[in-house]
Amino acid sequence: MCGIFGIIGEANEELGEQIAEVMRHRGPDDHGVWVSTHGTPVTLVNTRLAIIDLSPLGHMPMTTMRGEVWITYNGEVFNFAETKAELIKRGHEFRSNSDTEVIANAYEEWGDECVHHFRGMFAFLIWDVKRQRLFAARDRLGIKPIYWAHTPTGLVLGSELKAIIASGFIKPSLNLQSLLHYLSFYSVPSPLTMLNDVHALPPGHCLSWHQGQVTVSPYWDVPTAKPSRADEIEIKNELRRLLEESIRLRMIADVPVGAFLSGGVDSSAVVGLMTQISGERLKTFSIGFENEGRSIDERSYAQVVAKRYNTDHTEVIVGGEKVADEIDQIIAAMDQPSGDGLNTYLVSQATAKHVKVALSGLGGDELFAGYPQFKLLAQAARYDPLWKTIPNPMRAFMATGANTVSTLTRKPAIGGAVAFADDDFLGRYGRTRILFNEKMKAMLLSKNVKDELDYNINSRAMLERFVRDDEDEVIDRVTRLELKNYMANTLLRDTDAMSMAHSLEVRVPLIDHKLVEFVTTIPADLKLKNGQPKYLLTAALADVLPPEVIARKKQGFEMPVAAWMRGALKPMLDDVFSSRSLTQRELFDAPYAQRLYQDFLQGEGAYMRVWCLATLELWMRKFVD
């Protein structure tokens, strides 16, 4: 796992060294800068977190034995050994045992099609010396990032916005269209970033640059759901095989490997299978909270799993004072503003003191119908004909009363009104994931901002990109949106940024692309059988998961952020929502923003809306001002 950076159109070793220092946290073990003045000037930079082949032969940027390409690379290709064997048969020679050299040789052999040979998480920049061409690619689900921007002479690309800013090629300014979507999704959807003129390469996409022309194109997408005709036992057995294979691959490392353990089904499954596969004592890590967070503390469930598998378990106890003391570092680590990621920052901080690699259960809820909205929206579709017989005035009244689902507001939904309040699937889904709806944003944003915005590109349009008309089952439609919207733009982006801030590599076996492709063939009624979330996942792992974990009621991971915001973080929030701060920034209508804050303090408003606005302001101060 590493930091990568490149400039096409300029050979500048001194700047490369400066960028390496900016990205040092992503790779403290080694760094390298390669420049070329042959033809198009090029600078490639790498900061290395050594995981596979710890020797100097793994140094990057790296070239092949043939010297036809140079590469800077971030990630892990877990099937590199078999790909290497195939390349040796085709006449390629290797000097190292690294997966980096395999990727470079695969490009020499197969060109842009090389990405189809890789299984894992990756982001890389390749300079093709012979063709004077850049080729960059990002993994299928979006685990590792690439950001890029045009320069007067070519391109600049990197793992973080911080590196792009530090290059001096762009002047950081807020992208108002991105702001509009951030308020909806509490993260920025790719290919946008929060900065004008800086783009995010979307998951499953490649980028090429040749003679001044940039081309961005997809090479993979979540397949259209096509239910298998296999019976439940066959499906369950194949799921188990793929889960074990994915975890076995993600335990490949030349350094110790640990795991996050929250006590939920997903992380417990990962820990159980890791222990069974390795036969060794595993290091596990979980978060607990001081007084204000005891009601949502999940350590007791994590302890059950840790005891069953005799793990070397570490509990990280966190309070509001620690968050307040480190808020400046937390915002810097985010790289882009986010309403999420705080938990990953804190558990990664503790985990990195013990191991360099940790496996996570991220993706289980999205892939196996774990969230409440899967059941809620499936019910809405089932009763839709009855709903449409209700007179419009009554339906309008129910829609007015409906709140966003509790995952955002921390308040219970009003019966089924949340799901039924809109006439179509996408409107209903939006109520489960959108933080500020269009009406709220119109009240929140200042007149100056609204005058500049293009409202034709609203948040619904961002979701419409992912809807496929040939997917009939609601469960499959929700799965696609969760994977491509919430997971890719929020969970995975935050996990990369927050873990790499502490030089920790996080691997996510539950979204191995072969596993994802298989799950799209599972009939919807097996993903949510009899209304039970993750039915098939728990059935396939009945011998792995403790009964207490299987029987527990679904509880999304929570942190006592609201309590901290009324306590240790309140002085910071008072400043953010002061008339001086709001008026000076001129992004929001000051009275409306202050009313949101006061409603929250009085226990009448959603903490997440206030937290997102605060995070944005703190990010602006650090990255733009």
Secondary structure, DSSP 8 states (H G I E B T S, - for coil): -EEEEEEES---HHHHHHHHHHTGGG-BSEEEEEEE-SSS-EEEEEEE---S--SGGG-SSEE-TT--EEEEEEEEETTHHHHHHHHHHTT---SSS-HHHHHHHHHHHHGGGGGGG--EEEEEEEEETTTTEEEEEE-SS--S--EEEE-SSSEEEESSHHHHHHTTSS---B-HHHHHHHHHHSS--TT--SBTT-EE--TTEEEEEETTEEEEEE-----------S-HHHHHHHHHHHHHHHHHHTT--SS-EEEE--SSHHHHHHHHHHHHHH-S--EEEEEEE-GGGGGG--HHHHHHHHHHTT-EEEEEEE-HHHHHHHHHHHHHHHSS--SS-HHHHHHHHHHTTT-SEEE--TTHHHHTT-SHHHHHHHHHHHTHHHHTTS-HHHHHHHHHH----HHHHSS---TTHHHHSSSSHHHHHHHHH-SS-HHHHHHHB-HHHHHH--TTS-HHHHHHTT--TT---HHHHHHHHIIIIIIIIIIIHHHHHHHHTTT-EEE-GGG-HHHHHHHTTS-HHHHTGGG-TTHHHHHHTTTTS-HHHHHS--------HHHHHHTTTHHHHHHHTSHHHHHHH-SB-HHHHHHHHHHHHTT-S-HHHHHHHHHHHHHIIIII-
